[in-house]
Amino acid sequence: MEFLADLHTQVVHFPIALLVTYSLLEIIGIVFNRKLFTQSAYILLIIGIIGIFISVLTGNQAFEDYQHWNDASSNIFNSHQFYVNITTWFFVFLAVLRTILVVKKKFHGVIKYFFILFAAIGIFFIYKTAEYGGELINKFGVGTEYKNEQMQNNF
């Protein structure tokens, strides 16, 4: 399943974009009381979560296919994986909570404003996940064919 590993660096950008856009639309919709924005945000949240799971699948394969782990790359990977898990379950929890609140017609008033905070926290988690993922790619070539070939030629 090497093709999944090769896809990680491409597919990971979709949930990043979707979830950051979700966060921005959620904030705008709540601050300006625009239902269209909050409804659109919810749809992007659900699609972004699906994208996260696809990214995790391809990322796990990239991890399995990489042959040159050392202490430095392993430490960065562990940080990346930590933030992937936090980000994934944070947004899943957010979607479940938001769904319950909407179904029970309690997504209004002060409760909505907590979602501004949640959206900002979500952006931070996405940033940290991407920061460590970028280090794995740029410093160690995890998930890239060129760097893997280059490292093999050095050994």
Legacy VTK file of the C-alpha trace (Angstrom):
# vtk DataFile Version 3.0
C-alpha trace
ASCII
DATASET POLYDATA
POINTS 155 float
0.000 0.000 0.000
2.824 2.355 -0.804
0.433 4.487 -2.866
-1.360 5.497 0.367
1.917 6.707 1.848
2.593 8.756 -1.271
-0.859 10.350 -1.005
-0.424 11.628 2.538
1.388 14.826 1.626
-1.435 15.678 -0.808
-4.597 14.617 1.060
-3.589 16.134 4.393
-4.111 19.633 3.006
-7.851 19.069 2.513
-8.802 18.571 6.170
-6.458 21.397 7.148
-8.198 23.781 4.752
-11.677 22.480 5.580
-11.243 22.695 9.345
-9.588 26.113 9.298
-12.394 27.343 7.041
-14.911 25.689 9.388
-13.391 27.618 12.287
-13.457 30.930 10.451
-17.048 30.452 9.241
-18.130 29.398 12.726
-16.621 32.543 14.223
-18.077 34.826 11.530
-21.488 33.158 11.738
-21.671 33.516 15.497
-20.279 37.059 15.731
-22.498 38.399 12.927
-25.429 36.085 13.715
-25.532 34.606 10.207
-27.181 31.194 10.096
-25.875 30.482 6.588
-22.297 30.753 7.858
-22.858 28.517 10.882
-24.693 25.928 8.778
-21.915 25.974 6.186
-19.383 25.700 8.988
-21.095 22.572 10.304
-20.985 20.908 6.884
-17.280 21.728 6.537
-16.676 20.339 10.034
-18.175 16.976 9.083
-16.330 16.808 5.740
-13.105 17.896 7.476
-13.426 15.072 10.013
-13.809 12.563 7.184
-10.682 14.096 5.661
-8.816 13.701 8.945
-9.507 9.971 8.989
-8.289 9.620 5.398
-5.176 11.600 6.326
-4.559 9.383 9.342
-4.855 6.296 7.146
-2.350 7.631 4.631
-0.117 9.014 7.386
0.052 5.642 9.108
1.162 4.115 5.826
3.809 6.830 5.361
5.073 6.003 8.846
5.237 2.280 8.018
7.019 2.852 4.704
9.707 5.186 6.061
12.896 3.228 6.696
15.250 5.752 8.321
13.861 6.532 11.770
16.306 7.944 14.311
15.916 9.660 17.676
15.340 13.118 16.198
12.796 12.006 13.597
11.062 9.730 16.109
10.694 12.578 18.610
9.174 14.837 15.972
6.914 12.005 14.808
5.725 11.414 18.387
4.855 15.115 18.725
3.091 15.038 15.348
1.139 11.930 16.324
0.219 13.472 19.691
-1.277 16.534 18.006
-2.950 14.421 15.298
-4.774 12.511 18.028
-5.744 15.645 19.936
-6.889 17.391 16.762
-8.884 14.408 15.529
-10.740 13.752 18.750
-11.180 17.451 19.500
-13.030 18.003 16.215
-15.008 14.759 16.579
-16.081 15.855 20.066
-16.927 19.308 18.704
-19.089 17.799 15.939
-20.908 15.516 18.368
-21.485 18.346 20.850
-22.645 20.711 18.126
-24.989 18.063 16.686
-26.550 17.420 20.088
-26.991 21.140 20.722
-28.557 21.746 17.312
-30.898 18.740 17.589
-32.010 19.810 21.070
-32.323 23.400 19.806
-29.856 24.671 22.391
-27.238 26.063 19.985
-27.926 29.705 20.858
-27.046 32.410 23.329
-23.913 32.058 25.414
-23.386 28.440 24.314
-22.707 29.601 20.743
-19.948 31.882 21.968
-18.071 28.958 23.462
-17.733 27.677 19.904
-15.679 30.757 19.041
-13.206 29.649 21.694
-13.415 26.036 20.475
-12.764 27.141 16.881
-9.665 29.094 17.958
-8.374 26.122 19.966
-8.985 23.890 16.944
-6.907 26.179 14.728
-4.073 25.986 17.267
-4.197 22.164 17.250
-4.183 22.124 13.440
-1.195 24.463 13.431
0.820 22.308 15.845
-0.024 19.130 13.921
1.024 20.735 10.638
4.175 22.211 12.169
5.481 18.808 13.233
4.280 17.156 10.024
6.137 19.769 8.002
9.301 19.078 9.973
9.022 15.369 9.209
8.774 16.144 5.517
11.332 18.953 5.281
14.006 17.602 7.608
13.636 13.860 7.104
11.683 13.364 3.884
9.030 11.185 5.494
6.435 10.422 2.844
8.535 11.737 -0.027
10.048 9.559 -2.681
13.012 11.842 -3.430
14.371 12.056 0.101
13.904 8.328 0.684
15.913 7.551 -2.461
18.556 10.103 -1.444
18.926 8.546 2.018
19.206 5.054 0.532
22.031 6.228 -1.722
23.889 7.600 1.316
23.913 4.196 3.028
LINES 1 156
155 0 1 2 3 4 5 6 7 8 9 10 11 12 13 14 15 16 17 18 19 20 21 22 23 24 25 26 27 28 29 30 31 32 33 34 35 36 37 38 39 40 41 42 43 44 45 46 47 48 49 50 51 52 53 54 55 56 57 58 59 60 61 62 63 64 65 66 67 68 69 70 71 72 73 74 75 76 77 78 79 80 81 82 83 84 85 86 87 88 89 90 91 92 93 94 95 96 97 98 99 100 101 102 103 104 105 106 107 108 109 110 111 112 113 114 115 116 117 118 119 120 121 122 123 124 125 126 127 128 129 130 131 132 133 134 135 136 137 138 139 140 141 142 143 144 145 146 147 148 149 150 151 152 153 154
